[in-house]
Amino acid sequence: MTQDITPNPYQIPGTQLTQAGEIRLRRVPAMNGLEWLTDAWGLFRRRPGLFIGLTLLMAIINFALGMVPLIGLFASLLSPVFLGGFALAASKIDRGEPAEVGDLFAGFKQNFSQLLVVGAIFLGIGFVLMMVGGIVVAVCFALGFNMNTGLSPGLLVTGMMAIMVAFLLIMALFITMSYAAMIVMLTNCEPVAAYREAFNAFLVNFMPFLVFSAASAFLYGVSALPLTLGLIDTDLLLVGVLPMLGFVVLVVSPWMTIAIYTGVKDMFEAVSNAVNPGA
């Protein structure tokens, strides 16, 4: 019986089973947070059509899953699978190799179970965060609501702060999940170890994250400027909204996803070595 030696087109060269201690998180300068964006823009310009297509396809799939009763609740389980495929396509373009839309589904053929675990962890922690936030809001409502005066200002502020903190934590969790998914896909790392190292990345490289977050918020803010046309004149609402949505969906969203990849490559030696073997 002959052994099938056909190379796996989705396999990163030189990648073996990677443990947490072998990932080697690097501390990078604060301004690298801007470099993640500039490097991502350089990658985006190489194949803008492909990255836009990958982003739109992910959005359509997530929307379709969200419309299915019950199944939509577990759509987050597949988010790391698609993020891993996106990272694979970005790494191929980074290495000067051909990439295609089918790379988005590479996670179903490589490290599928590990990526599902990444999604399950994200779903579980996110559910806990929403439950805690909901309990705090419910307690504030129960303790401070009065039929005559309504909710006391102090408890209203506390409840709103709980919602904001829960939202920020969920956003941070999503970024951590994205990093973990890309680490698993590009280095074959164990899911729990990938999460642990992704969380450590926040602590070790807090300043680059701060710079990256501020620059990203600025970009999204600039993207929203056309919306002010609609606020000034309701007749210009569509004129303002459509350019904003188009720019965000077709440019900013893929750009930000690529920036997550460039940040992972910058901070984790194993990912950098997988993308640039022998460098």
C-alpha positions as CSV (number, residue, x, y, z in Angstrom):
1,M,0.0,0.0,0.0
2,T,1.5,3.3,-1.1
3,Q,1.6,6.2,1.3
4,D,0.0,9.4,0.3
5,I,2.7,12.0,0.2
6,T,0.5,14.8,-1.3
7,P,1.4,18.0,0.6
8,N,-1.4,19.6,2.6
9,P,-2.0,23.1,1.0
10,Y,-3.3,24.4,4.3
11,Q,-0.2,23.4,6.4
12,I,2.2,26.0,7.5
13,P,5.8,24.9,6.6
14,G,7.8,23.6,9.5
15,T,4.9,23.7,12.0
16,Q,4.9,21.0,14.7
17,L,2.9,20.6,17.9
18,T,3.7,23.7,19.9
19,Q,3.4,24.0,23.7
20,A,2.9,27.2,25.6
21,G,6.6,27.4,26.6
22,E,7.7,27.1,22.9
23,I,5.6,30.0,21.7
24,R,7.9,32.6,23.3
25,L,5.9,35.8,23.8
26,R,8.0,38.9,23.0
27,R,7.8,42.3,24.6
28,V,7.6,44.9,21.8
29,P,7.9,48.7,21.8
30,A,4.7,50.8,22.2
31,M,4.8,52.2,18.7
32,N,4.6,48.7,17.3
33,G,0.9,49.1,17.8
34,L,1.0,51.5,14.8
35,E,3.3,49.1,12.9
36,W,0.6,46.4,13.2
37,L,-1.7,48.7,11.3
38,T,0.8,49.9,8.7
39,D,2.0,46.3,8.0
40,A,-1.6,45.2,7.8
41,W,-2.3,47.9,5.2
42,G,0.6,46.7,3.2
43,L,-0.8,43.2,3.1
44,F,-4.3,44.4,2.3
45,R,-2.9,46.4,-0.7
46,R,-1.4,43.2,-2.1
47,R,-4.7,41.4,-2.4
48,P,-7.6,43.8,-1.5
49,G,-10.2,41.8,-3.5
50,L,-9.4,38.6,-1.7
51,F,-9.4,40.2,1.8
52,I,-12.7,41.9,1.1
53,G,-14.2,38.7,-0.2
54,L,-13.0,36.8,2.9
55,T,-14.5,39.5,5.2
56,L,-17.9,39.6,3.3
57,L,-18.0,35.8,3.3
58,M,-17.5,35.6,7.0
59,A,-20.1,38.2,7.6
60,I,-22.7,36.4,5.4
61,I,-22.0,33.1,7.1
62,N,-22.3,34.6,10.6
63,F,-25.5,36.3,9.6
64,A,-26.9,33.1,8.1
65,L,-26.1,31.1,11.2
66,G,-27.6,33.8,13.4
67,M,-30.9,33.5,11.6
68,V,-31.2,29.8,12.4
69,P,-33.0,29.2,15.7
70,L,-30.8,27.6,18.4
71,I,-27.9,27.0,16.0
72,G,-27.3,30.7,15.9
73,L,-26.6,30.7,19.6
74,F,-23.6,28.5,18.9
75,A,-22.3,30.4,15.9
76,S,-19.4,31.7,18.1
77,L,-18.0,28.1,18.1
78,L,-17.1,28.5,14.5
79,S,-15.7,32.0,14.7
80,P,-12.2,30.8,15.5
81,V,-12.4,28.3,12.6
82,F,-12.9,31.2,10.1
83,L,-10.5,33.5,11.8
84,G,-7.9,30.8,11.6
85,G,-8.6,30.4,7.9
86,F,-8.3,34.2,7.4
87,A,-4.9,34.1,9.2
88,L,-3.7,31.3,7.0
89,A,-4.6,33.3,3.9
90,A,-2.8,36.4,5.3
91,S,0.3,34.3,6.1
92,K,0.3,32.9,2.6
93,I,0.2,36.4,1.1
94,D,2.8,37.5,3.7
95,R,5.1,34.7,2.4
96,G,4.4,35.6,-1.3
97,E,2.5,32.5,-1.9
98,P,-0.9,32.2,-3.7
99,A,-4.0,32.4,-1.5
100,E,-7.6,31.8,-2.3
101,V,-11.1,32.2,-0.8
102,G,-11.1,28.5,0.0
103,D,-8.4,29.2,2.7
104,L,-11.2,30.6,4.8
105,F,-12.4,27.0,5.4
106,A,-9.0,25.6,6.0
107,G,-9.8,25.3,9.7
108,F,-12.3,22.6,8.9
109,K,-9.4,20.5,7.6
110,Q,-6.6,21.5,10.0
111,N,-6.9,21.8,13.8
112,F,-10.7,21.8,13.7
113,S,-11.2,20.3,17.1
114,Q,-8.7,22.7,18.7
115,L,-10.4,25.7,17.1
116,L,-13.8,24.5,18.3
117,V,-12.4,24.4,21.8
118,V,-11.2,28.0,21.4
119,G,-14.8,28.9,20.4
120,A,-16.3,27.0,23.3
121,I,-14.0,28.8,25.8
122,F,-15.0,32.1,24.2
123,L,-18.7,31.2,24.4
124,G,-18.4,30.1,28.0
125,I,-16.5,33.1,29.4
126,G,-18.7,35.5,27.4
127,F,-21.8,33.9,28.8
128,V,-20.5,34.2,32.4
129,L,-19.6,37.9,31.8
130,M,-23.1,38.7,30.4
131,M,-24.7,36.8,33.3
132,V,-22.6,38.8,35.9
133,G,-23.4,42.1,34.2
134,G,-27.1,41.1,34.1
135,I,-27.2,40.1,37.8
136,V,-25.6,43.5,38.8
137,V,-28.1,45.4,36.8
138,A,-31.0,43.3,38.2
139,V,-29.8,43.9,41.8
140,C,-29.4,47.6,41.2
141,F,-33.0,47.7,39.8
142,A,-34.4,45.6,42.7
143,L,-32.7,47.7,45.4
144,G,-33.1,51.1,44.0
145,F,-36.4,51.2,42.0
146,N,-39.2,53.3,43.4
147,M,-42.6,53.5,41.8
148,N,-42.7,57.2,42.5
149,T,-39.2,58.4,41.9
150,G,-37.9,55.6,39.6
151,L,-34.3,54.3,39.9
152,S,-32.0,56.3,42.1
153,P,-29.2,58.1,40.2
154,G,-26.4,56.3,42.1
155,L,-27.7,52.8,41.3
156,L,-28.5,53.9,37.7
157,V,-24.9,54.9,37.3
158,T,-23.7,51.7,38.9
159,G,-25.9,49.6,36.5
160,M,-24.7,51.5,33.5
161,M,-21.1,51.1,34.5
162,A,-21.6,47.3,35.0
163,I,-23.0,47.1,31.4
164,M,-20.0,49.1,30.1
165,V,-17.4,47.1,31.9
166,A,-19.1,43.8,30.7
167,F,-19.1,45.1,27.2
168,L,-15.4,46.1,27.3
169,L,-14.5,42.7,28.8
170,I,-16.4,40.9,26.1
171,M,-14.5,43.0,23.5
172,A,-11.2,42.2,25.1
173,L,-12.2,38.6,25.2
174,F,-13.0,38.7,21.5
175,I,-9.5,40.0,20.7
176,T,-8.0,37.4,23.0
177,M,-10.0,34.7,21.2
178,S,-8.9,36.0,17.8
179,Y,-5.2,35.8,18.9
180,A,-5.8,32.3,20.3
181,A,-7.5,31.1,17.1
182,M,-4.6,32.4,14.9
183,I,-2.0,31.0,17.3
184,V,-3.7,27.6,17.1
185,M,-4.0,27.7,13.3
186,L,-0.5,28.9,12.6
187,T,1.5,26.9,15.3
188,N,-0.8,23.9,16.1
189,C,-0.7,25.1,19.8
190,E,-3.1,23.6,22.4
191,P,-6.2,25.9,22.8
192,V,-5.8,26.5,26.6
193,A,-2.1,27.3,26.2
194,A,-3.0,29.7,23.3
195,Y,-5.5,31.5,25.4
196,R,-3.1,31.8,28.3
197,E,-0.4,33.2,26.0
198,A,-2.9,35.5,24.3
199,F,-3.9,36.9,27.7
200,N,-0.3,37.3,28.7
201,A,0.2,39.3,25.5
202,F,-2.2,41.9,26.9
203,L,-0.2,42.2,30.1
204,V,3.3,42.2,28.6
205,N,2.5,44.4,25.7
206,F,-0.1,46.7,27.2
207,M,1.3,49.9,25.7
208,P,1.4,48.6,22.1
209,F,-2.2,47.5,22.7
210,L,-3.1,50.9,23.9
211,V,-1.6,52.6,20.9
212,F,-3.2,50.1,18.5
213,S,-6.6,50.6,20.2
214,A,-6.4,54.4,20.1
215,A,-5.4,54.3,16.4
216,S,-8.2,51.8,15.6
217,A,-10.7,53.9,17.4
218,F,-9.5,56.9,15.4
219,L,-10.0,55.1,12.1
220,Y,-13.5,54.0,13.1
221,G,-14.2,57.5,14.1
222,V,-13.1,58.9,10.8
223,S,-15.2,56.2,9.1
224,A,-18.3,57.5,10.9
225,L,-17.8,61.1,9.8
226,P,-20.1,60.7,6.8
227,L,-22.9,59.8,9.2
228,T,-22.8,63.4,10.4
229,L,-24.3,64.4,7.1
230,G,-27.4,62.6,8.1
231,L,-27.4,64.3,11.5
232,I,-27.1,67.7,9.9
233,D,-29.7,67.1,7.2
234,T,-32.1,64.1,7.2
235,D,-32.3,64.3,3.4
236,L,-28.6,63.4,3.3
237,L,-29.0,60.4,5.7
238,L,-28.5,57.7,3.0
239,V,-25.7,59.8,1.4
240,G,-23.9,59.7,4.8
241,V,-24.7,56.1,5.9
242,L,-23.9,54.3,2.7
243,P,-20.3,55.6,2.3
244,M,-19.7,54.9,6.0
245,L,-21.0,51.3,5.8
246,G,-19.1,50.7,2.6
247,F,-15.8,52.0,3.9
248,V,-16.1,50.0,7.2
249,V,-17.2,46.8,5.5
250,L,-14.9,46.9,2.5
251,V,-11.8,48.5,4.0
252,V,-11.7,49.0,7.8
253,S,-13.0,45.5,8.8
254,P,-10.5,43.5,6.7
255,W,-7.7,45.9,7.6
256,M,-8.4,45.4,11.3
257,T,-8.5,41.6,11.0
258,I,-5.2,41.6,9.2
259,A,-3.8,43.9,11.9
260,I,-4.7,41.2,14.5
261,Y,-2.6,38.8,12.4
262,T,0.3,41.2,12.1
263,G,0.2,41.8,15.9
264,V,0.2,38.1,16.6
265,K,3.2,37.6,14.2
266,D,5.1,40.5,15.9
267,M,4.5,39.3,19.5
268,F,4.9,35.5,19.2
269,E,8.1,34.0,18.0
270,A,6.5,30.7,17.0
271,V,4.1,32.4,14.7
272,S,6.8,34.6,13.1
273,N,8.9,31.5,12.6
274,A,6.0,29.6,11.0
275,V,5.3,32.4,8.6
276,N,9.0,33.1,7.8
277,P,10.7,29.7,8.3
278,G,14.5,29.9,8.5
279,A,14.4,33.7,9.1
